[in-house]
Amino acid sequence: MGRIFISAAHGGREAGGIDPGAIAGGTTEAREMILLRDFIVTELRARSFEILAVPDDLSAADTIAWINSRGRRGDVALEIQADAASSPSVRGSSVYYIANNSERKSNAELLLVGLLRRVPQLPNRGVKPDTDSGLGRLAFCRQTVLPALVMQVGFLSNPEDRALLQNRRRDFALGIADGLASWSRVIDPTPNTPPEPTYPAINININGQNYSEQGVLVNGNAYIPIDLVDRLRIDLLKVPNVNRITYRRVVYVKAIELRDFNIAISWDAAARTVSLRSNMVVCPGQYDRVMSNGMTSEVQLQLFLRNNNDNALAKFPDIPKLYREEAIAEGVNHDIAFCQMCLETGFLRFGGDIRPEQNNFAGLGAIGGGAEAASFPSARIGVRAHIQHLKAYASLEPLVNEVVDPRFRFVTRGIALSVNQLSGRWSADLDYGVKITAVQKRLYESAGLL
């Protein structure tokens, strides 16, 4: 039976103490997760599992390094987190797994079921690939050599979730322990694992053509030869901490890491084939340029929105059409604007201090720093204000339509030509641009453009 590594949140040291993480309701993510972690460790040790608790003063990168330096075949790793949202109504539990890994998805389902059986009052937010996370990738899932999952046990910002976590901590621990026990047994079903790993071979398909060399399957992840990466003219030095393995004198890397180079990755379990599609329709040079041409159709935008929120088009049925028309009129990339809207509104779920009837799709502020965000008389005018605010940041050109953006004149024109330059300006979040790009990449993959 393999060992279990468990990490409480992913803080590190801040001003001489532990990074608190999310803060809400008079408590912190770090405090709640450390207390929960200790309960889980006690429960699993009582069941005769060998548990390694990650020290609480390590940074996210050091946590992964600590696990990687100690892990061995048959071990598993879990990070527990408490989420937070701008709206206190958002709640529930979810588990993230590395994308395109069907084994890890099944492990995530075991873990989530274990918790929800013990705490059925928690809404089930499902298991999700790490590409659906805010940043489009989770280091704990990607860079940990062991099979690794990230569990968000609930929303600290939601009073009901917070009360459940604080009043039924033992039930949370029992449920997570149940899931971890089931997962550990699945990962390591035999007690006599050979010291030398043997990885099964898999087929590789590139743009519909079979590749002559094979890859290997490691912990459910498809790995491809480094020679293929070189042939695709990909410089992995641009992506830090890419895991490489040497197997039978050949160097391999995780196929999913190529997603950061705009290569779509898919896995056919029945055919044991990893498919890479690099015939990108989107021009790499314009991918993040605010003033450029969007690539998606109205139908593609509708499908993407509906796939992420079944009710998204009920109140705003014309929103894809409006974004295309208003963006094209001003020369703004409608894909970027649309994805920013999805991020700001939670795919039109709204929440927080902005209501749907305000027709404010980008968190635009009112003049004078009022208590409420800006409001607009119609969805079209709200979209127009959003597009105009983007143009203010990304261009020196005059507006085509009459100004409706209340803060247009306050922006230093042309200060943010790319999406990443909106970080710390449109939002105080320094990862704001990365989060928009993550949604944009999901849009292009769903539309078959990547």
N, C-alpha and C positions, 0 to 999 in steps of 0.2 A: 504494500500500500504506500503510495507516494506521500510526500510531505506537502503541507499547505502553507504558502506565504500569504500574509495578509497585511495590507497597508491601510491606515486610517487617513482618509482624505489625501492631499498631496501638498502639504504646506512647505515646511522648511523654516529657517530662522528669519525672523523679522524684528529688527530693533532689539536684539538680544533675547527674544522669546519665540514661541511657536507661532507661525502665521495662522491667524484665526480663520481664514477662509471666509465663507459666507457668514453674515451676522444678521440675526433677526430675533425678535421676541426675547431680548435679554440674554441670548446665548450665542455660541459660535459653532460653526461647522466642526472645527478642530476638536472642541470639547465634546460635542455629542458623538462624533465618530470614534474618538479615543475610548470613551466610556463603552460604546457599543462593541468596539473591537475587543476590549478586555473581556466582555461577557462571552463573545464568540470563542475566543481563545480558551477560556475556562471550560466552556461546554465541549469543545472538540477534544481537549486533552482528557476530559472525563470519559470520552468515547475511545480513548487510546490512539488518537491521531497525533502525529508529530507536527507541531505548529511553530512557524517562525514569524514573529511579529516584527515588522520593519520599525526601526527606531523612529521616534516622532520628530526628531530635529533634522531630518534629512530633507533636502529639496526634492522636487519631482525627478530631476535627472539623477541625483544621488540615490534615490529610492530604487530606480530601475537598475543602476549599477550594482547596488547592494544585493538585489535579488539575483542578477545575472552572475555575480561572482560566487554565489552559493548554490544556485539551482542545479539540479541534476535530473536525468531522465525520469519521468513519472511524477514529478512535482507539478503543482499548479499555483497560480498567483491571483489574488483578488484585491482590488482597491475599492473601499467603500466611501461614498461621498453623500453629502446632503446638498440637494440642488437649491437654487433660489431663482425667483422670477419677479419681474416688475409688478405683476398682478398677484395679489395674495390668494386668488381663487385657484391658481394652478397648483395641482397636487398629483401625487402618485409615485409609483416605483417603476424603474426600468433598469435594464442591463445592456451595456454596450459590448460588442465583440468586434474583432478585426474583420473588415469587410471581405466578402467572397470566401468565407470559411464556414462551410455547412456544419462541420464538427463543433466549432466554437459556438455557433448559433444554437445547436442542440444543448450544449453545456449551459449556455445562458438561460435557456428555457427551464432547465432543471433548477437552476439557482433561483429564478424568479418565482417559480411554482412553490418552492420550499418556503419562501418568505410569505407569499400570499395565502398559503394554507394556514399559517400560524396567525397572520394578521389580515383577515379577509376584508377589513374596513379600508385597506389601502387600495386606491384605484390602480388598475393594471395599465401602465403606459407601454408595455410590451418590450421585446428585445429588439435592438437596433444595431445596424452596422455602424462602426465608428465614423464612417463618412457622413452620417446623419447628425453628428455632433456639431456644436457651434463652429468649431475650427476646421471641421472636415476631416479630422484625424485625431486619434488619441494616442499619445506617446506610450502610455502604460500598455495599451493593447498592441501597439506596433513594435516597440523596442524591447519589451521584455521577452527574453528567449523562451521562457516557459509558456505554456498555454495560459493566457491572462484575460481577465474580464474586469470591467469597471461597473460597479453597481451603484446606482443612485437610489438610496433607500427611501427617499421622500423629499419634500420641499420644506426647507426650514422656514421659508417665507410664508407658508400656509399654516394658519393656526391649528387646523385639524391634524395635519401630518406631524407638526411639531409636538402637539399634545400626545399623540400616539407614541411617538419616538421616546418621549420623556417618561410616560407613564407605563409603557409596556415594553421597556427595553429588553427584558428577558425573552419576551415572545419574538421580538425582532431577531435576537441572537439565536434562538432555537431554530427559527425558520431558515436563517442564513446558514447555520450549521448543518441543517438537514440537506440543503442544496449543495453545500460544499462537500459533504460526505458522499453524496450521490455522484457528484462530478469527479471527485478524486478516484472513486472506484471505477468509473468509466474510463478515465485517462490511463489508469494503471491496473488492468484487470488481472494480471498475473504477478505473483510475488517474485519471480526469478527473471527479471528483465536483464538481457545480456548487456554487458558493459559497452560493447561496440554497437552503435546504432546501425540499423539497416533501413534505409528509406525507400519506399516504393517509387518506381519510375512513373512519370506522367508524360502525356503528349503536349506539344506546344503548337498552337495555331496562330498565325500572324496574318491579319487582313484576309482571312478565308483560306490561306494556304498552310499546309502542314510544314512545320519546321523540322529539319533533318535530325537535330539533336533533341534529346529528351530532358525534362526537368525532374525534380524530385518533390515529394510531398513530405513536409516536416511539420508535425503537430497540426496537421490539417491545412497548412498554408502551402500554396504553390510556390516553389523556388525555381528560378530559371538561371541558366549559365551566364556568367558575366560576359562571355563573348557575344551573346545576343544583345546585351545591353549596349556594348560598344558598337555593334552593327547599327543599332537604332540611333547612334550619335547622341547618347544620353550621358551627361556628366553628373555622376552621382555625388560628386563633391559639393554640389549645390544643396543636397539634402543631408543634414547632419544625422549621425547615428543610424545610418542604414545598416541593418544586420546582414553580415556575410557569413556563410559557412563554407568550409572546405570538406568535400565528400569525395572520396576516391580520387584525390588529386585534382579535382575541379572545383572552382569557386562559384558559388551560387548566391543569388540575392532574392528576397521576397518580391514576387511579381507585383503585389499591390503597391509597392513603393513607386512603381513607374507611373501611377496615377497622377503624381505631382508633376509629371512631364506631359500631361494631357494625352495620356494613352489609356483607353478604356480597357478594363480587365473584367473578364467573366470566367466562371468555372462551371464545367459540365461534369458532374459527379459520375454519371452513368458511363460516359466515354473517357473518364479520367483525363480530361483535356483542359488546359488553361488557354484561353483565347485573348489575344492582344489585338486591339484595333488602333492603328496609328494614323490612318488616313483621315486626319482632322480637317473638318470643314471650316472651323473657326480659325481665323488668322492669328497666330501667336502674338504678333506685334500689336494687335488691337484688343486683345483679350481683356485688359484692365483699363483701357483708355475710355474715359467718360465721354469725350467727344469723338464718337466713332459710330459705325453702323452695327445695329443689333442683327442677330442671325435667325431668331426664332419667329415662327408664325403665330397668329392669334390662337389657332387650334392647339399648338404645342404649349403655349402659355396656359390655356384653359386646362389642359390635361394635367400639367404639372401642378397647378394650383389645386385642382380637385383631388389629385393623388395624395396631397399633403393635408387637405382639409375638405372633407366631404361636403361641408356646408358653405364653402368659401364663396361660391358664386350666387348664393341665394339672395343676398342683399346687394351685391355688386356684380351683376351678370356681365356687364360690359367692361369690366376693369382691364382685361387684356387688350381689348380694342383701344381703350382710352390711352393706355401707356404707349402703345405703338404709335398712335396718331400724334399725341402731344410730343413725344420724344423725337420722332422723325421731323416734325415741324421746326424744332430747335436744334437739330443735329446731335442730339444726345443718344447714347447707346441705350435703347429701350430694354435690352436684356439686363444691364446693370441696374437701371432704375427699378425695373420690376422685381429683381431679386432683393434690392434694398427694401422695397415695400414689404416683401415676404418676411424679411428679417425683422423689420420694425413692428409689424402688426401681428407676427406669429401666424403667417398665412391667413390674414384677415380674421383672426380670432380676437384681436385687440386685447383688452385687459389693461391694467394699470390706470393711468389718469387720462387716457384718450378713449373716447367712445366712438362707435361706428358712425353715429350721426354727425360727428365733427368733420368727416371727410378728410381727415388728416392722415395721410398714408406714410409719412416719413418722419414723424415726431417733430414737426416744425413748431418753433416757439412763437408766441405772440409778441408784439412790440411792447416794451416796457417791463418784460419779465413778470407778467401776470401769473396768477395761480393756475390758470388753465392754458393748455397748448392752443395753438391757432385753430380756428374753425373756418370752414368754407361752405358756400351755399349749395354746392353739388359735387358729385364725385369727379366730374370733368375738371372743375376748377381746382379741386384738391390735388388731382394728378398734375395739372398745369403748374401749380405752385411748387410741387416737388421737382418737376423737370426744370423749372426756372432756377430753383435753388442749386441744383446740380450744375447748371450752366454757369451760374455766378462763380462757382468754385473752379470750374474747369475751362473757362473761355473768357476772352476779352471782347468777343463779338456782342453786338446789341441783341436784345430779344426780338423775336418775330412778333409775338403776341404782346398785348398790353400787360404790364406787370401786375401779378396778383400775389406774388410771394411777399409776405409782410416784412421779411428780413433781407430781401434781395440787396438793398442798398448798403447793408452793413458788412457784406462779404468783401474781402479783398479779392478782386477779380483775378482769375487764372492761377490761384495759389495751389490748387490740387488737380493736376491733370489726370492722375490715375486714381483708382479706387483706394489703394493703400494710403494715399495722401489725405484721405478723408478721416483717417484714424486720428483721434485727439483733436479733431476740428468739428466735424459733424457730431461726433460722440466723443466723450472723454475716454472711452474704451480704446486702448492702444492696439487692440486686435480687431477693431471694427471693420477695417478693409478686408482683413483675412476672412472674417465671417461672411461678408457679402460675397467674396470670391468663392467660398465653399458652397454657398447656395447656388451661385452661378454655374459652378462645375456640375452640381447635381442636375440642374436644368438642362445643360448641354448633353449630359449622359442620357437623360430620359428622352431627349429629342433625337438621339442618335447622331449628334454633331461632334462627339468626342469618341 
